[in-house]
Amino acid sequence: MSEVPYRFEVTHAASEIAQRWGGLSAGEESGDVVSVAGRVMLLRTQGKVAFGELRDSSGSIQLFAQAGATEDLEDFVRLNLGDWIGASGEVVRTRRGELSVRVRTWTLLARARRSFGDKWRGVTDTETRSRQREVDLWANESTRSHLLVRSEIVRAMRERLWAGGFVEVETPILHPIPGGALARPFVTHHNALDADLYLRVAPELYLKRLVIGGFERVFEIGRSFRNEGISPRHNPEFTTLELYWAYADYLDMMGLVEELVAGVASDVVGTARLTYQGRPLDLTPPWRRATMAELILEQTGHAVDVGMERDELAALLAETGAAVDPSWGTGKLMAEYYEKTTEGALWGPVFVLDYPEEVSPLARRHRAGPGLVERFEPVLGGRELGNAFSELIDPDDQRARFVEQARRRAAGDDEAMVLDEEYLRAMDYGLPPTAGLGIGIDRLAMLLTDTANIREVIAFPTLRPERAGGDSAG
């Protein structure tokens, strides 16, 4: 074989051949020559004739090689499964009815030095599939499908937001202080500045500074990082949509969320009426709206609110088996009780409204509910899809809440926020009434691909490092 070329001219994908020449009858020749490229997935020899399956990103096409017509047939039949080749020849349909490229010339494009072996027939071990995604993509067609759906979700979301007058922006990933969410950050060090920096836990504060600067509708789709555990619902680096809408409140945002999610579902999978994990999940608006207190009462039979006696609420939480921190007030206890007893039982879609102020340091106080804020989480399939609220716009109130967060951090809460003087200075220039939203792209992809594990919709999820020799450490 000659040296591997620097490029190969492909004229048609496998799916294009099927679409254009699918009408050929058995034994018919098209007279049209094409060039295709991909991996050799199957190869069998019958005397002086060889048949191979060539797979590219669009699908598969049969290669038909024969003595006297195919150059270097001896080398062709010695190809390894997994080798990349380019092939040129006429499109025909064999006498047995297989649409094929009758190979005239072919070129080796890359040798598969590792044997795929039985991996062609599917990889089922989750660890292997996630760690060797390049193999998983060839062995399991569903993996490619999931990642393509994810790509389409992001595309559809962008197009709908652009059509709604939102401007897409990029904000820093390296932050001088962690802010924008209650989360434990990753820390790194900038040598030139001799300063510690933090991978962002959320882009919220920078996006609101853009609203202060005059961007009335703004969004960002990007990565955030939280130094937390790994589970079927959590990955330490994840993708979110965050958007901010001046002159709107959380009631307006509910309408945007249900229209956006249902619209994206229709764009990507053709319907807003899904089946998720064997159960129907209808995303068609309007979605139910219910307060956290109402949903807790429905699920547990207990009337719970932030104004009740702390000891009574703490006792209820303790009955669930959860640890109760003595520093928690009734707001934190209520939120924990909701998560332990109610959230997982909600199929939805439902907007869970009116969270305790204690667990919502960036949300505006409820206009009618003392101790609460105007915040909601959309819950679908037993898990929250996002978080939204009427933004806190009073700089004095925001400073007081930052101070309280800093106090909690000093007392040992490593997820509490720190006081952000730059953001407070920006607020002094005036933040108009604004609604904010964050939606987890990974979790939306899970819904639209009917998958239960977040690893299935992330190309390369975070995994425990491998030891030398290929074993995972620990």
Residue pairs with C-beta under 8 A, 6 or more apart in sequence:
1 72
1 75
1 108
2 107
4 107
4 108
4 109
4 110
5 86
5 107
5 109
8 35
8 37
8 86
8 107
8 109
9 35
10 35
10 36
10 37
10 86
11 34
11 35
11 36
12 20
12 34
12 35
12 36
13 36
13 56
13 57
13 58
13 59
14 36
14 38
14 54
14 55
14 56
14 58
14 59
14 60
14 61
15 58
15 59
16 58
17 34
17 36
17 61
17 91
17 99
17 101
18 59
18 61
18 99
21 30
21 32
21 91
21 93
21 99
22 99
24 30
24 91
24 92
24 93
24 99
25 93
26 93
26 94
26 95
26 96
26 97
27 93
27 94
27 95
28 92
28 93
29 90
29 92
29 102
30 90
30 91
30 92
31 90
32 90
32 91
33 88
33 89
33 90
33 91
33 104
34 88
34 89
34 90
34 91
34 101
35 86
35 87
35 88
36 54
36 56
36 61
36 86
36 87
36 88
36 101
37 54
37 56
37 84
37 85
37 86
37 87
37 109
38 54
38 55
38 56
38 57
38 84
38 85
39 54
39 55
39 56
39 82
39 83
39 84
39 112
39 138
40 52
40 53
40 54
40 63
40 79
40 80
40 81
40 82
40 83
40 84
40 85
41 52
41 53
41 54
41 55
41 60
41 81
41 82
41 120
41 138
42 51
42 52
42 53
42 81
43 50
43 51
43 52
43 53
43 77
43 79
43 81
44 50
44 51
44 52
45 77
48 66
48 67
48 68
48 73
49 64
49 65
49 66
49 67
50 63
50 64
50 65
50 66
50 70
50 73
50 76
50 77
51 62
51 63
51 64
51 65
51 98
51 100
52 62
52 63
52 65
52 76
52 79
53 60
53 61
53 62
53 63
54 60
54 61
54 62
54 63
54 85
54 87
54 101
55 138
57 144
61 99
61 100
61 101
62 94
62 98
62 99
62 100
62 101
63 87
63 100
63 101
63 103
63 106
64 89
64 92
64 94
64 98
64 100
64 101
64 102
64 103
65 73
65 76
65 77
65 102
65 103
65 106
66 73
66 102
67 73
69 102
69 103
69 104
70 76
70 89
70 103
70 104
70 105
70 106
71 104
71 105
71 106
72 106
76 103
76 106
79 85
79 108
80 111
80 112
80 115
81 112
81 115
81 116
81 120
82 112
82 114
82 115
82 116
82 138
83 108
83 110
83 111
83 112
84 108
84 109
84 110
84 112
85 106
85 107
85 108
85 109
86 106
86 107
86 109
87 101
87 103
87 105
87 106
87 107
88 101
88 103
88 104
88 105
88 106
89 101
89 102
89 103
89 104
89 105
90 101
90 102
90 104
91 99
91 100
91 101
91 102
92 99
92 100
92 101
92 102
93 99
93 100
94 100
116 135
116 138
116 139
119 135
119 138
119 139
120 138
120 139
121 139
122 139
122 140
123 129
123 132
123 135
123 136
123 139
123 140
126 453
126 455
127 463
127 472
128 135
128 136
129 135
129 136
129 140
129 143
129 455
130 136
130 455
130 460
130 461
130 463
131 463
131 466
131 472
133 143
133 459
133 460
136 143
137 143
137 144
137 147
143 456
145 449
146 445
146 449
146 451
146 456
146 457
147 457
147 459
149 268
149 269
149 445
149 448
149 449
149 457
150 441
150 445
150 449
150 457
152 267
152 268
153 264
153 268
153 441
153 444
153 445
153 448
154 221
154 441
156 263
156 264
156 267
156 268
157 221
157 241
157 260
157 264
157 441
158 168
158 221
160 260
160 263
160 264
160 267
161 168
161 219
161 243
161 260
162 168
164 217
164 256
165 217
166 217
166 218
166 219
166 243
166 245
167 215
167 217
167 218
167 219
168 218
168 219
168 220
168 221
169 207
169 210
169 215
169 218
169 219
169 220
170 220
170 222
171 200
171 203
171 206
171 207
171 210
171 220
171 222
172 200
172 206
173 199
173 200
173 222
173 223
173 225
174 188
174 190
174 197
174 198
174 199
174 200
175 185
175 197
175 198
175 199
175 200
176 195
176 197
176 198
176 422
177 198
177 418
177 420
178 185
178 198
178 200
178 201
178 417
178 418
179 201
179 202
179 204
179 205
179 417
179 418
179 420
179 423
180 200
180 201
180 202
180 203
180 204
180 205
180 206
180 362
181 201
181 202
181 204
181 224
181 226
182 359
182 361
182 415
182 416
182 417
183 201
183 202
183 226
183 227
183 228
183 415
184 226
184 227
184 228
184 414
184 415
185 198
185 199
185 200
185 201
185 225
185 226
185 227
186 198
186 199
186 225
186 226
186 227
186 236
187 196
187 197
187 198
187 199
188 196
188 197
188 198
188 199
189 195
189 196
189 197
190 196
190 197
199 224
199 225
200 224
200 225
201 224
201 225
201 226
202 224
202 240
202 242
202 438
203 220
203 222
203 224
203 240
203 242
204 242
204 362
204 436
204 438
205 420
205 423
207 218
207 219
207 220
207 242
207 243
207 244
207 436
208 244
208 391
208 423
208 426
208 431
208 434
208 436
209 423
209 426
210 218
210 244
211 218
211 244
211 246
211 431
211 432
211 434
212 426
212 427
212 429
212 430
212 431
215 244
216 245
216 246
216 247
217 243
217 244
217 245
217 246
218 243
218 244
219 241
219 242
219 243
219 244
220 241
220 242
220 243
221 239
221 240
221 241
221 441
222 239
222 240
223 237
223 238
223 239
224 237
224 238
224 239
224 240
225 236
225 237
225 238
226 236
226 238
227 236
228 234
228 236
230 236
230 461
230 462
231 454
232 452
232 453
232 454
232 455
233 383
233 443
233 454
234 454
235 442
235 454
235 455
235 458
235 461
235 462
236 462
237 462
238 440
238 441
238 442
238 454
238 458
239 440
239 441
239 442
240 438
240 439
240 440
240 441
241 386
241 437
241 438
241 439
241 441
242 436
242 437
242 438
243 436
243 437
244 391
244 434
244 435
244 436
244 437
245 252
245 253
245 256
245 434
245 435
245 436
245 437
246 432
246 433
246 434
247 432
247 433
247 434
248 433
248 434
248 435
249 374
249 390
249 433
249 435
250 353
250 374
250 375
250 376
250 388
250 389
250 390
250 435
252 435
253 376
253 388
253 435
253 436
253 437
254 287
254 289
254 351
254 376
254 388
255 285
256 437
257 351
257 378
257 386
257 388
257 437
257 439
258 283
258 285
258 286
258 287
258 349
258 378
259 285
260 439
261 283
261 349
261 378
261 385
261 439
261 444
262 272
262 283
262 284
262 285
263 272
264 444
264 448
265 271
265 272
265 274
265 283
265 447
265 448
266 272
268 448
269 448
272 282
272 283
272 284
273 280
273 281
273 282
273 283
273 284
274 280
274 281
274 282
274 283
274 447
274 448
274 450
275 281
275 450
276 380
276 381
276 447
276 450
277 381
277 450
277 452
279 347
279 381
281 347
281 348
281 349
281 380
281 381
281 447
282 349
283 349
283 380
287 348
287 349
287 350
287 351
287 378
288 348
288 349
288 350
288 351
289 350
289 351
289 353
289 376
290 298
290 350
290 351
290 352
290 353
291 352
291 353
291 354
292 334
292 335
292 338
292 342
292 352
292 353
292 354
292 355
292 356
293 303
293 304
293 305
293 334
293 354
295 338
295 342
295 346
295 350
295 352
296 302
296 304
296 334
296 337
296 338
296 341
296 342
297 303
297 304
298 342
299 341
299 342
299 345
300 341
300 342
302 316
304 313
304 316
304 334
304 337
305 334
305 371
306 330
306 331
306 334
306 356
306 357
306 358
306 370
306 371
306 372
307 330
307 370
307 371
308 330
310 329
310 330
310 333
313 330
313 333
313 334
313 337
314 324
314 328
314 333
316 337
317 324
317 333
317 336
317 337
317 340
318 324
320 337
320 340
320 341
321 340
322 336
322 340
324 333
325 332
327 408
327 411
327 413
328 336
329 358
330 356
330 358
330 371
331 356
331 357
331 358
331 359
331 371
332 356
332 358
332 359
334 356
335 355
335 356
335 358
335 359
338 352
343 352
343 379
343 382
343 383
343 384
344 382
344 383
345 382
346 352
346 379
346 382
347 380
347 381
347 382
348 378
348 379
348 380
348 381
349 378
349 379
349 380
350 378
350 379
351 376
351 377
351 378
351 379
352 376
352 377
352 378
352 379
352 384
353 375
353 376
354 366
354 369
354 372
354 373
354 374
354 375
354 376
355 363
355 372
355 373
355 375
355 376
355 377
355 389
356 371
356 372
356 373
357 363
357 365
357 371
357 372
357 373
358 371
360 373
360 375
360 389
361 392
361 401
361 402
361 404
361 405
361 417
362 389
362 391
362 392
362 398
362 401
362 436
363 373
363 374
363 375
363 389
363 390
363 391
363 392
364 373
364 374
364 389
364 390
364 391
364 392
364 393
365 372
365 373
365 374
365 392
365 397
366 372
366 373
366 374
367 374
373 389
373 390
374 389
374 390
375 387
375 388
375 389
375 390
376 387
376 388
376 389
377 384
377 385
377 386
377 387
377 388
378 384
378 385
378 386
378 388
378 439
379 385
380 447
381 447
383 443
384 443
385 439
385 440
385 443
385 444
385 447
386 437
386 438
386 439
386 440
387 437
387 438
388 435
388 436
388 437
388 438
389 435
389 436
390 433
390 434
390 435
391 431
391 433
391 434
391 435
391 436
392 398
392 401
393 427
393 431
393 432
393 433
393 434
395 424
395 427
395 428
398 423
398 424
398 427
399 419
399 424
402 417
402 418
402 419
402 420
402 424
403 419
405 416
405 417
405 418
405 419
406 416
406 417
406 418
406 419
408 416
409 416
409 417
409 418
442 454
442 457
442 458
443 454
445 451
445 457
446 452
446 453
446 454
446 456
446 457
449 456
449 457
451 457
454 461
455 461
463 472
464 472
464 473
464 474
465 472
465 473
466 472
466 473
467 473
